[in-house]
Amino acid sequence: MADTAGERPPGYRYSRRGTFDLVRRLSVIDDPRNAVLLILQWAIMIAAVVIAIRLDSVPVYLLAGVVIGSRIQCLAVMMHDACHGMLFSNRKINDWIGDLFVAFPLGFSIHLYRANHMHHHRHTNTMRDRDYRVQRRDPDQIFPKRPAAMAWLLVRSALGFNYYRMARDSRVWVPFANFHNPGRFDFDYRLSLRLRYVIWAVVFYGAILLSPWRWQILGLMFIPLFIWANVFNRIRAMAEHNGVTDESEIKGTRTVIPTLVDRFLIAPFNVSYHLEHHLFPSVPWTNLRRLHRHLMTDPIYAADAHITKGYGGVIRELTTQRMPASHSSTSAQAHS
């Protein structure tokens, strides 16, 4: 966040004094836990595919799609952690596993995603932040919206009418869209990384296409991926920096206190504690909730931080005609 602070007026940055010792203790990656969780996501998805194909009924396929979609969202969050080098403490293992079992199945690359995402952290909510520029030119991401417009946005997202916008904007993370190595964000997408994806794609998709259940497998992969990317991940993304006043650092990013349904569909692995992540990006997902509780003991943070109770609360905030001047009551309610 140092570059962002340099682009802001004095007093914008939230003081980190008194937190360094705690953050150092919290910035420890739990390798065994992350390994078990990654294996578990794949085990659940494979089991859902096998059960759906064996039972071969429409309701089972629909239920399997919901389960697989929720696990795809888990992989998306793990991709974010791997981008920060927080999936595994060994950087080479982090990037190899992050590519082969997390990013590539989603159609992305850890390295391409990292190049863009680090710019986002350094220049959050400024014109040097590509995510911010994308939001400013996309009418779907201009808030607040009237209730009817918000409802229509969610309907169009579920039906895929605006999928092309999401696909267009995420092309900077996609390996096959960067084979010519355009050098975005001053990143060299070297040949070895491109060949890694080619070999993975040949092996992974080749095995699926050789299977007698190829169409069932592909459908159970891509339909939930499409829905979660364009509906639930859109909701998560629009919650992070939209509709915030950005008067100070802790008012420029939103943390959402998720419900159980939110955790299943939208925000697993504490990804909704986004303000805490921006303030202290070295803290892995396992400790973000503990970090949040500590920060809430600071009266300034508790009074001014943009904290919302649930993603339903986010949608309500983004459908009002005028953002409330203070979120202190929301913060207190969320913390309780």
C-alpha positions in Angstrom: 0.0 0.0 0.0 3.0 2.3 0.1 2.5 3.6 -3.5 -1.2 4.3 -2.8 -0.3 6.2 0.3 2.0 8.4 -1.7 -0.9 9.3 -4.0 -3.1 10.3 -1.1 -3.3 13.3 1.1 -1.8 13.3 4.6 -3.8 11.4 7.1 -5.3 9.0 4.6 -3.3 6.0 5.7 -4.4 4.0 8.7 -1.7 3.9 11.4 -0.2 0.4 11.9 1.5 1.3 15.2 0.8 -1.3 17.9 0.0 -4.1 15.4 3.4 -5.2 14.1 4.1 -7.8 16.8 0.6 -9.3 16.3 0.8 -9.2 12.6 4.1 -11.0 12.7 2.6 -13.8 14.7 -0.4 -14.0 12.5 1.7 -14.0 9.3 2.4 -17.8 9.5 1.2 -20.1 6.7 -0.4 -23.3 7.8 0.9 -25.7 5.1 -0.7 -28.9 6.3 -4.1 -27.3 6.8 -4.1 -25.7 3.3 -2.9 -29.0 1.7 -5.8 -30.9 3.4 -8.3 -28.3 2.4 -7.1 -28.3 -1.2 -7.3 -32.1 -1.4 -10.8 -31.9 0.2 -12.1 -29.5 -2.4 -11.0 -31.8 -5.2 -12.3 -34.9 -3.4 -15.8 -33.3 -3.0 -15.9 -32.2 -6.6 -14.8 -35.6 -7.9 -17.3 -37.4 -5.6 -20.1 -35.1 -6.8 -19.3 -35.9 -10.5 -19.2 -39.6 -9.8 -22.4 -39.7 -7.9 -24.2 -37.5 -10.5 -23.1 -39.7 -13.4 -23.9 -42.9 -11.5 -27.4 -41.8 -10.5 -28.0 -40.0 -13.8 -31.0 -37.9 -12.8 -31.7 -34.2 -13.4 -32.1 -33.3 -9.6 -28.9 -35.0 -8.8 -27.0 -33.2 -11.5 -28.5 -29.9 -10.3 -27.4 -30.6 -6.7 -24.0 -31.7 -7.9 -23.6 -28.4 -9.8 -24.3 -26.4 -6.6 -21.8 -28.4 -4.7 -19.2 -28.2 -7.4 -19.8 -24.4 -7.9 -19.2 -23.8 -4.2 -15.9 -25.7 -4.3 -14.9 -23.7 -7.4 -15.4 -20.6 -5.3 -13.1 -22.1 -2.8 -10.5 -22.7 -5.5 -10.8 -19.0 -6.6 -10.1 -17.9 -3.0 -7.1 -20.3 -2.8 -5.9 -18.8 -6.1 -5.9 -15.4 -4.4 -3.9 -16.7 -1.5 -1.5 -18.4 -3.8 -1.1 -15.1 -5.7 0.2 -13.6 -2.4 2.4 -16.6 -1.7 0.2 -17.7 1.2 -1.1 -21.1 0.0 2.2 -22.8 0.8 5.3 -21.3 2.5 7.7 -22.7 -0.1 7.3 -20.3 -3.0 8.1 -22.9 -5.7 5.6 -25.3 -4.3 3.1 -22.5 -3.8 3.3 -21.5 -7.5 3.4 -25.1 -8.9 0.5 -26.3 -6.9 -1.3 -23.0 -7.3 -1.1 -23.3 -11.1 -1.8 -27.0 -11.6 -4.6 -27.6 -9.1 -6.0 -24.1 -8.5 -5.6 -21.5 -11.2 -5.4 -23.7 -14.4 -8.7 -25.5 -13.7 -10.3 -22.1 -13.4 -8.7 -21.0 -16.7 -6.2 -18.7 -15.1 -2.5 -18.4 -14.2 -1.1 -17.6 -10.8 1.6 -15.6 -12.3 -0.6 -13.5 -14.6 -3.1 -13.0 -11.8 -0.3 -11.9 -9.4 1.0 -9.3 -11.8 -2.3 -7.6 -12.0 -3.3 -8.1 -8.4 -0.1 -6.6 -7.0 -0.8 -3.4 -9.0 -4.2 -3.4 -7.4 -2.8 -3.5 -3.9 -0.2 -0.8 -4.6 -2.6 1.6 -6.3 -6.0 0.7 -4.8 -8.9 3.0 -6.0 -6.7 5.1 -8.2 -6.4 5.4 -12.0 -3.2 3.3 -11.8 -5.3 0.4 -10.5 -6.6 -1.5 -13.5 -9.5 -3.0 -11.4 -10.6 0.5 -10.6 -10.5 1.6 -14.3 -12.4 -1.5 -15.3 -15.1 -0.7 -12.8 -15.4 2.9 -14.0 -16.0 1.9 -17.6 -18.4 -1.0 -16.9 -22.0 0.2 -16.4 -22.7 -3.0 -14.4 -20.2 -1.8 -11.8 -21.4 1.7 -11.3 -23.1 2.1 -8.0 -25.5 2.9 -6.3 -28.3 1.5 -8.5 -32.0 1.7 -8.2 -33.6 -1.5 -6.8 -35.0 -2.5 -10.2 -31.6 -2.0 -11.8 -29.8 -4.1 -9.2 -32.4 -6.9 -9.6 -31.9 -6.8 -13.4 -28.1 -6.9 -13.0 -28.4 -10.1 -10.9 -30.9 -11.6 -13.4 -28.7 -10.8 -16.4 -25.7 -12.2 -14.6 -27.5 -15.5 -13.8 -28.6 -15.7 -17.5 -25.1 -14.9 -18.8 -26.1 -11.7 -20.7 -23.2 -9.8 -19.3 -20.7 -12.7 -19.1 -18.7 -11.3 -22.0 -17.8 -8.3 -19.9 -16.4 -10.4 -17.1 -14.5 -12.6 -19.6 -13.1 -9.6 -21.4 -11.9 -8.0 -18.2 -10.3 -11.1 -16.8 -8.4 -11.9 -20.0 -5.2 -10.5 -18.4 -5.2 -13.6 -16.1 -5.8 -16.1 -18.9 -2.8 -18.1 -20.2 -4.0 -18.6 -23.8 -4.8 -14.9 -24.1 -1.2 -14.1 -23.2 0.7 -16.6 -25.3 2.2 -13.7 -27.2 3.6 -12.4 -23.9 2.3 -8.8 -24.1 4.3 -7.7 -21.0 1.4 -6.3 -19.0 2.2 -4.8 -15.6 5.9 -5.2 -16.5 5.6 -8.9 -16.1 7.5 -11.4 -18.4 5.2 -14.4 -18.9 8.2 -16.5 -19.9 8.1 -19.5 -22.2 8.4 -22.0 -19.5 5.2 -20.8 -17.8 3.4 -20.9 -21.1 4.6 -24.4 -21.8 3.5 -25.5 -18.3 -0.1 -24.5 -19.1 0.0 -26.3 -22.5 1.2 -29.5 -21.0 -1.3 -29.3 -18.2 -4.2 -28.6 -20.7 -3.2 -31.5 -22.9 -3.1 -33.9 -20.0 -6.2 -32.6 -18.1 -8.6 -32.1 -21.0 -7.2 -35.0 -22.9 -8.1 -37.4 -20.1 -11.6 -35.9 -19.9 -12.2 -36.2 -23.7 -11.0 -39.8 -23.7 -13.6 -40.6 -21.0 -17.0 -42.1 -22.1 -18.6 -39.5 -19.7 -16.8 -36.6 -21.3 -19.9 -34.4 -21.8 -21.2 -35.0 -18.3 -17.9 -34.1 -16.8 -17.4 -31.0 -18.9 -21.0 -29.9 -18.2 -20.5 -30.3 -14.4 -17.2 -28.4 -14.7 -18.1 -25.4 -16.9 -21.8 -24.7 -16.0 -21.1 -24.2 -12.3 -17.9 -22.3 -13.2 -19.9 -20.0 -15.4 -22.6 -19.4 -12.8 -20.2 -18.8 -9.9 -17.9 -16.6 -11.9 -20.7 -14.4 -13.2 -23.1 -14.3 -10.2 -21.6 -15.1 -6.9 -18.1 -14.0 -7.6 -19.5 -10.8 -9.1 -21.3 -10.1 -5.8 -18.1 -10.7 -3.9 -16.1 -8.5 -6.2 -18.5 -5.6 -6.2 -18.6 -5.7 -2.4 -14.8 -5.1 -2.0 -14.4 -1.5 -3.2 -17.7 -0.2 -4.6 -19.9 2.2 -2.8 -17.2 3.2 -0.3 -16.4 6.9 0.4 -12.6 6.3 0.3 -12.1 9.4 2.5 -9.4 7.4 4.4 -7.7 4.0 3.9 -10.2 2.2 6.2 -13.1 3.7 4.2 -11.7 2.6 0.9 -12.3 -1.1 1.2 -15.2 -3.0 2.6 -15.2 -6.0 5.0 -18.3 -8.2 5.0 -19.2 -10.2 8.1 -20.6 -13.3 6.2 -23.6 -15.4 7.1 -23.3 -19.2 6.8 -25.0 -19.0 3.3 -22.5 -16.3 2.3 -19.6 -18.6 3.3 -20.9 -21.5 1.3 -21.8 -19.6 -1.9 -19.7 -16.4 -2.0 -17.0 -16.0 0.6 -15.3 -19.1 1.9 -12.0 -19.0 3.8 -12.5 -15.5 5.3 -12.1 -13.8 2.0 -14.8 -11.3 3.0 -12.4 -9.7 5.5 -11.1 -7.7 2.7 -10.2 -4.5 4.5 -8.0 -6.4 6.9 -6.4 -8.1 3.9 -5.6 -4.8 2.3 -4.1 -3.4 5.5 -2.0 -6.5 6.3 -1.7 -8.6 3.1 0.9 -10.9 4.8 -1.8 -12.4 7.0 -3.1 -15.6 5.6 -6.8 -16.4 5.5 -6.7 -18.6 8.6 -5.9 -15.6 10.8 -8.0 -12.8 9.2 -10.9 -13.1 11.5 -8.6 -12.9 14.5 -7.0 -9.9 13.0 -10.4 -8.3 12.5 -11.3 -8.9 16.2 -8.0 -7.2 17.3 -8.5 -4.2 15.0 -12.1 -3.7 16.3 -10.6 -2.9 19.7 -9.2 0.3 18.2 -11.9 3.0 18.6 -10.9 4.7 15.4 -11.1 1.5 13.4 -14.4 0.4 15.0 -16.0 3.8 14.3 -14.7 4.4 10.7 -14.0 1.1 9.1 -16.4 0.2 6.3 -17.9 -3.1 7.7 -21.2 -4.5 6.4 -23.2 -7.4 7.8 -23.7 -10.0 5.1 -23.7 -9.7 1.3 -27.4 -9.0 1.5 -26.4 -5.9 3.4 -23.9 -5.0 0.6 -26.6 -5.2 -2.0 -28.9 -3.0 0.1 -26.0 -0.5 0.5 -25.4 -0.5 -3.2 -29.1 0.1 -4.1 -29.5 3.2 -2.0 -29.5 6.6 -3.6 -26.9 8.0 -1.2 -24.3 6.2 0.9 -24.7 6.8 4.6 -22.2 9.3 6.1 -21.1 6.9 8.9 -21.0 3.2 9.2 -20.3 3.1 12.9 -23.6 1.5 13.7 -23.1 -1.2 11.1 -19.6 -1.8 12.4 -20.8 -2.3 15.9 -23.6 -4.5 14.9 -21.3 -6.6 12.6 -18.7 -7.0 15.4 -21.3 -8.1 17.9 
